[in-house]
Amino acid sequence: MDERPGRPPRRLAREEKTIAAMIALYCRDHHADVVGPDGGLCGECSALLEYARLRLAKCRYGADKPTCANCETHCYRPEMRARVRAVMRYSGPRMLRRHPVLTAAHLADRHKTPRTG
């Protein structure tokens, strides 16, 4: 496998890229009037992305993680989980057209179950 020391496994890097794309899509369409100073995400969406990145980095399943919807361990705080759900509910159907490769990989990952042990 092409895993490098000090870098997240490719699976987690792709998961991070997917959630970043979903949050960016949501923010652009819902918070266009409150963009960040660099023209990027608003403060609320930046905080959500940083929280998602932290949760990914600390995921107990690592590179073997399933999608969060299929995970037995819900590691997001309830209010953050609700925010991510809203983002995914909005962005999910729009991702296929804007990010087809990420979408296909995410759909394939839905069938993974966490390895215990």
MMTF fields as JSON, N, C-alpha, C and O atoms, coordinates in Angstrom:
{
  "mmtfVersion": "1.0.0",
  "mmtfProducer": "UNKNOWN",
  "numBonds": 467,
  "numAtoms": 468,
  "numGroups": 117,
  "numChains": 1,
  "numModels": 1,
  "chainsPerModel": [1],
  "groupsPerChain": [117],
  "chainIdList": ["A"],
  "bondAtomList": [4, 2, 8, 6, 12, 10, 16, 14, 20, 18, 24, 22, 28, 26, 32, 30, 36, 34, 40, 38, 44, 42, 48, 46, 52, 50, 56, 54, 60, 58, 64, 62, 68, 66, 72, 70, 76, 74, 80, 78, 84, 82, 88, 86, 92, 90, 96, 94, 100, 98, 104, 102, 108, 106, 112, 110, 116, 114, 120, 118, 124, 122, 128, 126, 132, 130, 136, 134, 140, 138, 144, 142, 148, 146, 152, 150, 156, 154, 160, 158, 164, 162, 168, 166, 172, 170, 176, 174, 180, 178, 184, 182, 188, 186, 192, 190, 196, 194, 200, 198, 204, 202, 208, 206, 212, 210, 216, 214, 220, 218, 224, 222, 228, 226, 232, 230, 236, 234, 240, 238, 244, 242, 248, 246, 252, 250, 256, 254, 260, 258, 264, 262, 268, 266, 272, 270, 276, 274, 280, 278, 284, 282, 288, 286, 292, 290, 296, 294, 300, 298, 304, 302, 308, 306, 312, 310, 316, 314, 320, 318, 324, 322, 328, 326, 332, 330, 336, 334, 340, 338, 344, 342, 348, 346, 352, 350, 356, 354, 360, 358, 364, 362, 368, 366, 372, 370, 376, 374, 380, 378, 384, 382, 388, 386, 392, 390, 396, 394, 400, 398, 404, 402, 408, 406, 412, 410, 416, 414, 420, 418, 424, 422, 428, 426, 432, 430, 436, 434, 440, 438, 444, 442, 448, 446, 452, 450, 456, 454, 460, 458, 464, 462],
  "bondOrderList": [1, 1, 1, 1, 1, 1, 1, 1, 1, 1, 1, 1, 1, 1, 1, 1, 1, 1, 1, 1, 1, 1, 1, 1, 1, 1, 1, 1, 1, 1, 1, 1, 1, 1, 1, 1, 1, 1, 1, 1, 1, 1, 1, 1, 1, 1, 1, 1, 1, 1, 1, 1, 1, 1, 1, 1, 1, 1, 1, 1, 1, 1, 1, 1, 1, 1, 1, 1, 1, 1, 1, 1, 1, 1, 1, 1, 1, 1, 1, 1, 1, 1, 1, 1, 1, 1, 1, 1, 1, 1, 1, 1, 1, 1, 1, 1, 1, 1, 1, 1, 1, 1, 1, 1, 1, 1, 1, 1, 1, 1, 1, 1, 1, 1, 1, 1],
  "groupList": [{"groupName": "MET", "atomNameList": ["N", "CA", "C", "O"], "elementList": ["N", "C", "C", "O"], "formalChargeList": [0, 0, 0, 0], "bondAtomList": [1, 0, 2, 1, 3, 2], "bondOrderList": [1, 1, 2], "singleLetterCode": "M", "chemCompType": "L-PEPTIDE LINKING"}, {"groupName": "ASP", "atomNameList": ["N", "CA", "C", "O"], "elementList": ["N", "C", "C", "O"], "formalChargeList": [0, 0, 0, 0], "bondAtomList": [1, 0, 2, 1, 3, 2], "bondOrderList": [1, 1, 2], "singleLetterCode": "D", "chemCompType": "L-PEPTIDE LINKING"}, {"groupName": "GLU", "atomNameList": ["N", "CA", "C", "O"], "elementList": ["N", "C", "C", "O"], "formalChargeList": [0, 0, 0, 0], "bondAtomList": [1, 0, 2, 1, 3, 2], "bondOrderList": [1, 1, 2], "singleLetterCode": "E", "chemCompType": "L-PEPTIDE LINKING"}, {"groupName": "ARG", "atomNameList": ["N", "CA", "C", "O"], "elementList": ["N", "C", "C", "O"], "formalChargeList": [0, 0, 0, 0], "bondAtomList": [1, 0, 2, 1, 3, 2], "bondOrderList": [1, 1, 2], "singleLetterCode": "R", "chemCompType": "L-PEPTIDE LINKING"}, {"groupName": "PRO", "atomNameList": ["N", "CA", "C", "O"], "elementList": ["N", "C", "C", "O"], "formalChargeList": [0, 0, 0, 0], "bondAtomList": [1, 0, 2, 1, 3, 2], "bondOrderList": [1, 1, 2], "singleLetterCode": "P", "chemCompType": "L-PEPTIDE LINKING"}, {"groupName": "GLY", "atomNameList": ["N", "CA", "C", "O"], "elementList": ["N", "C", "C", "O"], "formalChargeList": [0, 0, 0, 0], "bondAtomList": [1, 0, 2, 1, 3, 2], "bondOrderList": [1, 1, 2], "singleLetterCode": "G", "chemCompType": "PEPTIDE LINKING"}, {"groupName": "LEU", "atomNameList": ["N", "CA", "C", "O"], "elementList": ["N", "C", "C", "O"], "formalChargeList": [0, 0, 0, 0], "bondAtomList": [1, 0, 2, 1, 3, 2], "bondOrderList": [1, 1, 2], "singleLetterCode": "L", "chemCompType": "L-PEPTIDE LINKING"}, {"groupName": "ALA", "atomNameList": ["N", "CA", "C", "O"], "elementList": ["N", "C", "C", "O"], "formalChargeList": [0, 0, 0, 0], "bondAtomList": [1, 0, 2, 1, 3, 2], "bondOrderList": [1, 1, 2], "singleLetterCode": "A", "chemCompType": "L-PEPTIDE LINKING"}, {"groupName": "LYS", "atomNameList": ["N", "CA", "C", "O"], "elementList": ["N", "C", "C", "O"], "formalChargeList": [0, 0, 0, 0], "bondAtomList": [1, 0, 2, 1, 3, 2], "bondOrderList": [1, 1, 2], "singleLetterCode": "K", "chemCompType": "L-PEPTIDE LINKING"}, {"groupName": "THR", "atomNameList": ["N", "CA", "C", "O"], "elementList": ["N", "C", "C", "O"], "formalChargeList": [0, 0, 0, 0], "bondAtomList": [1, 0, 2, 1, 3, 2], "bondOrderList": [1, 1, 2], "singleLetterCode": "T", "chemCompType": "L-PEPTIDE LINKING"}, {"groupName": "ILE", "atomNameList": ["N", "CA", "C", "O"], "elementList": ["N", "C", "C", "O"], "formalChargeList": [0, 0, 0, 0], "bondAtomList": [1, 0, 2, 1, 3, 2], "bondOrderList": [1, 1, 2], "singleLetterCode": "I", "chemCompType": "L-PEPTIDE LINKING"}, {"groupName": "TYR", "atomNameList": ["N", "CA", "C", "O"], "elementList": ["N", "C", "C", "O"], "formalChargeList": [0, 0, 0, 0], "bondAtomList": [1, 0, 2, 1, 3, 2], "bondOrderList": [1, 1, 2], "singleLetterCode": "Y", "chemCompType": "L-PEPTIDE LINKING"}, {"groupName": "CYS", "atomNameList": ["N", "CA", "C", "O"], "elementList": ["N", "C", "C", "O"], "formalChargeList": [0, 0, 0, 0], "bondAtomList": [1, 0, 2, 1, 3, 2], "bondOrderList": [1, 1, 2], "singleLetterCode": "C", "chemCompType": "L-PEPTIDE LINKING"}, {"groupName": "HIS", "atomNameList": ["N", "CA", "C", "O"], "elementList": ["N", "C", "C", "O"], "formalChargeList": [0, 0, 0, 0], "bondAtomList": [1, 0, 2, 1, 3, 2], "bondOrderList": [1, 1, 2], "singleLetterCode": "H", "chemCompType": "L-PEPTIDE LINKING"}, {"groupName": "VAL", "atomNameList": ["N", "CA", "C", "O"], "elementList": ["N", "C", "C", "O"], "formalChargeList": [0, 0, 0, 0], "bondAtomList": [1, 0, 2, 1, 3, 2], "bondOrderList": [1, 1, 2], "singleLetterCode": "V", "chemCompType": "L-PEPTIDE LINKING"}, {"groupName": "SER", "atomNameList": ["N", "CA", "C", "O"], "elementList": ["N", "C", "C", "O"], "formalChargeList": [0, 0, 0, 0], "bondAtomList": [1, 0, 2, 1, 3, 2], "bondOrderList": [1, 1, 2], "singleLetterCode": "S", "chemCompType": "L-PEPTIDE LINKING"}, {"groupName": "ASN", "atomNameList": ["N", "CA", "C", "O"], "elementList": ["N", "C", "C", "O"], "formalChargeList": [0, 0, 0, 0], "bondAtomList": [1, 0, 2, 1, 3, 2], "bondOrderList": [1, 1, 2], "singleLetterCode": "N", "chemCompType": "L-PEPTIDE LINKING"}],
  "groupTypeList": [0, 1, 2, 3, 4, 5, 3, 4, 4, 3, 3, 6, 7, 3, 2, 2, 8, 9, 10, 7, 7, 0, 10, 7, 6, 11, 12, 3, 1, 13, 13, 7, 1, 14, 14, 5, 4, 1, 5, 5, 6, 12, 5, 2, 12, 15, 7, 6, 6, 2, 11, 7, 3, 6, 3, 6, 7, 8, 12, 3, 11, 5, 7, 1, 8, 4, 9, 12, 7, 16, 12, 2, 9, 13, 12, 11, 3, 4, 2, 0, 3, 7, 3, 14, 3, 7, 14, 0, 3, 11, 15, 5, 4, 3, 0, 6, 3, 3, 13, 4, 14, 6, 9, 7, 7, 13, 6, 7, 1, 3, 13, 8, 9, 4, 3, 9, 5],
  "groupIdList": [1, 2, 3, 4, 5, 6, 7, 8, 9, 10, 11, 12, 13, 14, 15, 16, 17, 18, 19, 20, 21, 22, 23, 24, 25, 26, 27, 28, 29, 30, 31, 32, 33, 34, 35, 36, 37, 38, 39, 40, 41, 42, 43, 44, 45, 46, 47, 48, 49, 50, 51, 52, 53, 54, 55, 56, 57, 58, 59, 60, 61, 62, 63, 64, 65, 66, 67, 68, 69, 70, 71, 72, 73, 74, 75, 76, 77, 78, 79, 80, 81, 82, 83, 84, 85, 86, 87, 88, 89, 90, 91, 92, 93, 94, 95, 96, 97, 98, 99, 100, 101, 102, 103, 104, 105, 106, 107, 108, 109, 110, 111, 112, 113, 114, 115, 116, 117],
  "secStructList": [7, 7, 7, 7, 6, 6, 1, 7, 7, 2, 2, 2, 2, 2, 2, 2, 2, 2, 2, 2, 2, 2, 2, 2, 2, 2, 2, 2, 2, 2, 7, 4, 4, 4, 7, 7, 6, 6, 1, 1, 7, 7, 2, 2, 2, 2, 2, 2, 2, 2, 2, 2, 2, 2, 2, 2, 2, 6, 7, 6, 6, 4, 4, 4, 7, 7, 7, 4, 4, 4, 7, 1, 7, 7, 7, 1, 7, 2, 2, 2, 2, 2, 2, 2, 2, 2, 2, 2, 2, 2, 2, 2, 2, 2, 2, 2, 2, 2, 7, 2, 2, 2, 2, 2, 2, 2, 2, 2, 2, 6, 6, 7, 7, 7, 7, 7, 7],
  "xCoordList": [0.832, 0.0, 0.878, 2.026, 0.369, 1.137, 0.866, 0.381, 1.183, 0.97, 2.314, 3.32, 2.342, 3.575, 3.501, 2.444, 4.617, 4.632, 4.288, 4.724, 3.513, 3.169, 1.989, 1.532, 1.495, 0.335, -0.816, -0.586, -2.045, -3.164, -3.248, -2.854, -3.754, -3.941, -4.814, -5.632, -4.628, -5.375, -6.873, -7.586, -7.355, -8.793, -9.285, -10.319, -8.552, -8.96, -8.779, -9.58, -7.734, -7.528, -8.687, -9.156, -9.147, -10.281, -11.565, -12.382, -11.736, -12.912, -12.909, -13.954, -11.739, -11.608, -11.917, -12.583, -11.436, -11.693, -13.188, -13.728, -13.844, -15.281, -16.085, -16.965, -15.79, -16.56, -16.252, -17.134, -15.03, -14.682, -15.466, -15.956, -15.58, -16.34, -17.818, -18.462, -18.353, -19.769, -20.038, -21.028, -19.165, -19.34, -19.192, -19.942, -18.235, -18.039, -19.274, -19.696, -19.843, -21.051, -22.209, -22.931, -22.378, -23.444, -23.244, -24.182, -22.023, -21.734, -21.971, -22.582, -21.493, -21.654, -23.13, -23.5, -23.972, -25.388, -26.229, -27.323, -25.747, -26.53, -25.967, -26.712, -24.665, -24.033, -23.228, -22.21, -23.657, -22.911, -22.7, -21.721, -23.6, -23.484, -22.541, -22.267, -22.044, -21.188, -19.894, -19.439, -19.3, -18.076, -16.917, -16.932, -15.919, -14.744, -13.921, -14.2, -12.904, -12.081, -11.336, -11.036, -11.043, -10.332, -11.294, -10.864, -12.591, -13.58, -13.963, -14.689, -13.481, -13.75, -14.986, -16.0, -14.889, -16.011, -16.303, -15.412, -17.559, -17.919, -17.364, -16.886, -17.427, -16.893, -17.548, -16.87, -18.86, -19.611, -19.198, -18.983, -19.09, -18.719, -17.245, -16.885, -16.388, -14.97, -14.83, -14.051, -15.594, -15.552, -16.063, -15.504, -17.1, -17.643, -16.613, -16.445, -15.929, -14.911, -13.748, -13.264, -13.305, -12.219, -12.639, -11.839, -13.889, -14.399, -14.431, -14.041, -14.892, -14.947, -13.537, -13.325, -12.579, -11.191, -10.635, -9.945, -10.938, -10.491, -11.086, -10.385, -12.365, -13.032, -12.452, -12.269, -12.16, -11.541, -10.169, -9.825, -9.393, -8.045, -8.074, -7.149, -9.125, -9.217, -10.109, -10.399, -10.538, -11.441, -10.772, -9.638, -11.478, -10.916, -10.704, -9.923, -11.384, -11.262, -10.18, -9.804, -9.682, -8.619, -9.025, -10.135, -8.124, -8.359, -9.457, -9.976, -9.814, -10.865, -12.242, -13.196, -12.358, -13.633, -14.71, -14.436, -15.931, -17.059, -17.515, -16.965, -18.5, -19.067, -19.716, -20.13, -19.802, -20.315, -21.747, -22.109, -22.549, -23.931, -24.005, -24.984, -22.983, -22.971, -22.104, -21.905, -21.599, -20.683, -21.46, -22.489, -20.944, -21.565, -21.225, -21.971, -20.103, -19.627, -19.847, -19.158, -20.788, -21.026, -20.204, -20.531, -19.134, -18.18, -18.45, -17.775, -19.413, -19.742, -20.664, -21.52, -20.473, -21.419, -22.77, -22.812, -23.869, -25.194, -25.459, -26.032, -25.053, -25.326, -24.48, -24.947, -23.253, -22.4, -22.884, -22.82, -23.357, -23.892, -25.107, -25.273, -25.951, -27.123, -26.692, -27.298, -25.647, -25.167, -24.59, -24.843, -23.81, -23.23, -24.34, -24.274, -25.335, -26.466, -27.141, -27.472, -27.344, -27.973, -27.105, -27.617, -25.801, -24.879, -24.96, -25.053, -24.925, -24.947, -26.284, -26.339, -27.34, -28.668, -28.784, -29.391, -28.205, -28.254, -27.23, -27.561, -26.007, -24.91, -24.886, -24.477, -25.314, -25.242, -25.789, -25.074, -27.038, -27.581, -26.861, -26.905, -26.209, -25.533, -24.083, -23.46, -23.554, -22.158, -21.891, -20.809, -22.836, -22.603, -22.207, -21.331, -22.847, -22.548, -21.259, -20.513, -20.995, -19.824, -18.553, -17.454, -18.698, -17.543, -17.844, -17.991, -17.94, -18.362, -17.411, -17.869, -16.102, -15.159, -15.287, -15.332, -15.346, -15.529, -16.848, -16.921, -17.886, -19.193, -19.165, -19.691, -18.558, -18.479, -17.699, -18.096, -16.601, -15.805, -16.6, -16.557, -17.32, -18.124, -19.227, -19.49, -19.865, -20.912, -20.338, -20.979, -19.136, -18.497, -18.139, -18.245, -17.716, -17.341, -18.535, -18.36, -19.735, -20.931, -21.101, -21.779, -20.495, -20.673, -19.626, -19.641, -18.719, -17.696, -18.27, -19.089, -17.839, -18.193, -16.901, -15.86, -16.956, -15.717, -15.175, -15.928, -13.855, -13.21, -13.076, -12.624, -13.458, -13.335, -12.125, -11.703, -11.595, -10.492, -9.429, -8.436],
  "yCoordList": [-1.181, 0.0, 1.245, 1.188, 2.345, 3.582, 4.485, 5.607, 3.984, 4.768, 5.355, 4.646, 6.635, 7.308, 7.657, 8.046, 7.518, 7.883, 9.362, 10.205, 9.667, 11.052, 11.586, 12.701, 10.816, 11.236, 10.277, 9.103, 10.761, 9.852, 8.819, 9.104, 7.625, 6.632, 7.211, 8.1, 6.699, 7.223, 7.182, 8.096, 6.16, 6.04, 7.221, 7.813, 7.558, 8.679, 10.015, 10.931, 10.129, 11.367, 11.575, 12.7, 10.502, 10.614, 10.955, 11.742, 10.373, 10.669, 12.15, 12.801, 12.666, 14.079, 14.969, 15.995, 14.578, 15.352, 15.352, 16.362, 14.235, 14.126, 15.033, 15.761, 14.997, 15.833, 17.307, 18.152, 17.628, 19.023, 19.505, 20.634, 18.651, 19.02, 19.202, 20.111, 18.345, 18.444, 19.723, 20.412, 20.036, 21.246, 22.484, 23.446, 22.472, 23.624, 23.845, 24.984, 22.781, 22.881, 23.447, 24.331, 22.937, 23.408, 24.883, 25.676, 25.243, 26.615, 27.59, 28.641, 27.246, 28.126, 28.398, 29.523, 27.38, 27.535, 28.075, 28.589, 27.971, 28.427, 29.657, 30.409, 29.869, 30.963, 31.879, 32.426, 32.055, 32.868, 34.299, 34.946, 34.786, 36.151, 36.264, 37.371, 35.136, 35.15, 34.387, 33.625, 34.577, 33.84, 34.317, 35.425, 33.469, 33.806, 34.884, 35.252, 35.396, 36.475, 36.103, 36.974, 34.83, 34.392, 33.952, 33.396, 34.195, 33.784, 32.321, 31.79, 31.661, 30.242, 30.039, 30.714, 29.116, 28.765, 29.866, 30.618, 29.945, 30.857, 30.283, 29.149, 31.042, 30.604, 29.345, 28.456, 29.264, 28.106, 26.832, 25.786, 26.932, 25.76, 25.408, 24.232, 26.408, 26.14, 25.35, 24.401, 25.751, 25.042, 23.612, 22.688, 23.423, 22.088, 21.216, 20.048, 21.762, 21.001, 20.632, 19.501, 21.553, 21.248, 20.161, 19.289, 20.207, 19.181, 17.827, 16.816, 17.801, 16.551, 15.998, 14.789, 16.871, 16.428, 15.825, 14.805, 16.454, 15.941, 14.562, 13.649, 14.418, 13.126, 12.055, 10.915, 12.4, 11.434, 11.013, 9.831, 11.979, 11.68, 10.774, 9.99, 10.877, 10.087, 8.852, 8.181, 8.553, 7.415, 6.127, 5.829, 5.38, 4.148, 3.067, 2.141, 3.167, 2.157, 2.487, 1.635, 3.707, 4.104, 3.935, 4.297, 3.387, 3.232, 2.211, 2.167, 1.396, 0.384, 0.908, 0.135, 2.211, 2.77, 2.631, 2.754, 2.374, 2.419, 3.862, 4.749, 4.105, 5.446, 5.68, 4.732, 6.918, 7.235, 6.724, 6.313, 6.752, 6.29, 4.805, 4.355, 4.044, 2.607, 2.22, 1.035, 3.19, 2.921, 2.642, 3.261, 1.7, 1.38, 2.422, 2.597, 3.111, 4.092, 5.492, 5.899, 6.223, 7.584, 8.527, 8.772, 9.05, 9.834, 11.34, 12.107, 11.775, 13.197, 13.564, 12.775, 14.776, 15.29, 15.43, 15.684, 15.274, 15.307, 16.54, 16.417, 17.736, 18.938, 18.965, 19.428, 18.479, 18.432, 17.342, 17.501, 16.261, 15.196, 15.687, 15.352, 16.477, 17.045, 17.997, 18.015, 18.785, 19.712, 18.964, 19.331, 17.913, 17.119, 16.411, 16.307, 15.935, 15.299, 16.271, 15.91, 17.504, 18.51, 18.78, 18.908, 18.864, 19.08, 17.91, 18.113, 16.701, 15.515, 15.355, 14.949, 15.673, 15.567, 16.521, 16.182, 17.699, 18.671, 18.331, 18.291, 18.09, 17.929, 16.566, 16.46, 15.544, 14.188, 14.047, 13.57, 14.449, 14.309, 15.173, 14.857, 16.236, 17.14, 16.737, 17.247, 15.837, 15.429, 14.622, 14.731, 13.83, 12.968, 13.775, 13.369, 14.901, 15.724, 16.525, 16.711, 16.995, 17.853, 17.081, 17.505, 15.955, 15.158, 13.674, 12.941, 13.214, 11.834, 10.772, 9.724, 11.024, 10.029, 9.876, 8.758, 11.0, 10.945, 10.273, 9.502, 10.567, 9.985, 8.478, 7.737, 8.018, 6.578, 5.864, 4.789, 6.456, 5.854, 5.816, 4.821, 6.885, 6.931, 5.877, 5.214, 5.721, 4.709, 3.304, 2.445, 3.061, 1.754, 1.529, 0.411, 2.588, 2.472, 2.181, 1.676, 2.492, 2.25, 0.785, 0.454, -0.092, -1.524, -2.111, -3.311, -1.28, -1.764, -1.802, -0.961, -2.78, -2.842, -2.753, -3.233, -2.153, -2.008, -3.355, -4.264, -3.462, -4.671, -4.509, -3.471, -5.507, -5.456, -6.28, -7.199, -5.932, -6.761, -6.032, -6.621],
  "zCoordList": [0.0, 0.0, 0.0, 0.44, -0.475, -0.586, 0.62, 0.471, 1.807, 3.02, 3.44, 3.458, 3.776, 4.166, 5.651, 6.149, 6.354, 7.775, 7.954, 7.171, 8.978, 9.277, 8.491, 8.742, 7.555, 6.75, 7.026, 7.316, 6.938, 7.164, 6.047, 4.916, 6.343, 5.286, 4.167, 4.402, 2.962, 1.809, 2.047, 1.633, 2.696, 2.962, 3.797, 3.49, 4.842, 5.701, 4.993, 5.179, 4.183, 3.422, 2.448, 2.274, 1.814, 0.895, 1.662, 1.186, 2.824, 3.652, 4.052, 4.052, 4.389, 4.743, 3.543, 3.678, 2.387, 1.175, 0.85, 0.398, 1.079, 0.812, 1.737, 1.277, 3.04, 3.969, 3.715, 3.869, 3.333, 3.015, 1.793, 1.77, 0.785, -0.418, -0.091, -0.613, 0.764, 1.138, 1.926, 1.68, 2.863, 3.668, 2.794, 2.956, 1.869, 0.97, 0.103, -0.097, -0.405, -1.22, -0.409, -0.871, 0.79, 1.678, 2.027, 1.954, 2.403, 2.812, 1.664, 1.854, 0.487, -0.673, -0.948, -1.282, -0.809, -1.124, 0.026, -0.207, 1.253, 2.408, 3.103, 3.733, 2.997, 3.741, 2.832, 3.257, 1.608, 0.64, 1.136, 0.764, 1.96, 2.459, 3.665, 4.128, 4.176, 5.363, 5.089, 5.942, 3.928, 3.601, 4.449, 4.985, 4.56, 5.342, 4.664, 3.523, 5.358, 4.834, 3.547, 2.732, 3.367, 2.158, 1.06, 0.049, 1.247, 0.259, 0.396, -0.444, 1.447, 1.676, 2.527, 2.349, 3.437, 4.302, 5.32, 5.716, 5.73, 6.815, 8.124, 8.152, 9.171, 10.459, 10.986, 11.502, 10.86, 11.347, 10.599, 11.211, 9.283, 8.48, 8.657, 8.608, 8.86, 9.149, 10.439, 10.517, 11.451, 12.73, 12.572, 13.164, 11.793, 11.556, 10.841, 11.192, 9.852, 9.126, 10.049, 10.006, 10.866, 11.802, 12.783, 13.121, 13.244, 14.152, 13.446, 14.03, 12.194, 11.427, 11.217, 11.313, 10.931, 10.752, 12.045, 12.016, 13.16, 14.455, 14.72, 15.157, 14.457, 14.669, 13.753, 14.181, 12.507, 11.593, 12.1, 12.075, 12.557, 13.039, 14.262, 14.478, 15.061, 16.284, 16.142, 17.132, 14.931, 14.723, 15.19, 14.813, 16.001, 16.558, 15.51, 15.731, 14.377, 13.325, 12.306, 11.501, 12.335, 11.419, 9.964, 9.574, 9.169, 7.735, 7.443, 6.327, 8.423, 8.233, 8.588, 8.674, 8.795, 9.244, 8.178, 6.984, 8.618, 7.688, 7.551, 8.204, 6.725, 6.708, 8.065, 8.732, 8.466, 9.797, 10.003, 11.105, 8.949, 9.068, 9.408, 10.002, 9.039, 9.302, 10.491, 10.754, 11.194, 12.297, 13.585, 13.856, 14.366, 15.652, 16.715, 17.679, 16.539, 17.507, 16.947, 16.012, 17.5, 17.041, 17.906, 19.067, 17.323, 18.096, 18.035, 18.722, 17.235, 17.16, 18.329, 18.73, 18.868, 19.859, 19.172, 17.968, 19.892, 19.263, 18.405, 17.323, 18.865, 18.071, 16.794, 15.753, 16.867, 15.673, 14.718, 13.499, 15.268, 14.424, 13.645, 12.472, 14.292, 13.616, 12.499, 11.428, 12.752, 11.715, 10.524, 9.377, 10.791, 9.703, 8.921, 7.696, 9.62, 8.925, 7.967, 6.838, 8.42, 7.558, 6.325, 5.213, 6.531, 5.418, 4.441, 3.231, 4.96, 4.098, 3.386, 2.225, 4.084, 3.468, 2.277, 1.262, 2.406, 1.313, 0.225, -0.96, 0.636, -0.319, -1.003, -2.159, -0.309, -0.847, -2.264, -3.146, -2.506, -3.855, -4.888, -6.077, -4.479, -5.411, -5.68, -6.611, -4.881, -5.009, -6.274, -6.852, -6.708, -7.867, -9.097, -9.861, -9.279, -10.445, -10.273, -11.234, -9.069, -8.845, -8.511, -8.869, -7.83, -7.4, -7.607, -6.628, -8.854, -9.103, -8.537, -8.082, -8.557, -8.054, -6.54, -6.026, -5.831, -4.376, -4.02, -3.064, -4.79, -4.527, -4.721, -3.891, -5.807, -6.064, -4.961, -4.513, -4.53, -3.463, -2.16, -1.437, -1.859, -0.633, -0.674, 0.33, -1.815, -1.947, -1.775, -1.17, -2.303, -2.124, -0.653, -0.15, 0.032, 1.442, 2.346, 3.455, 1.889, 2.712, 3.062, 4.035, 2.285, 2.507, 3.435, 3.709, 3.919, 4.855, 6.248, 6.619, 7.017, 8.423, 9.229, 8.78, 10.397, 11.17, 11.617, 11.968, 11.598, 12.13, 13.629, 14.112, 14.344, 15.807, 16.212, 15.509, 17.335, 17.797, 18.366, 18.794]
}
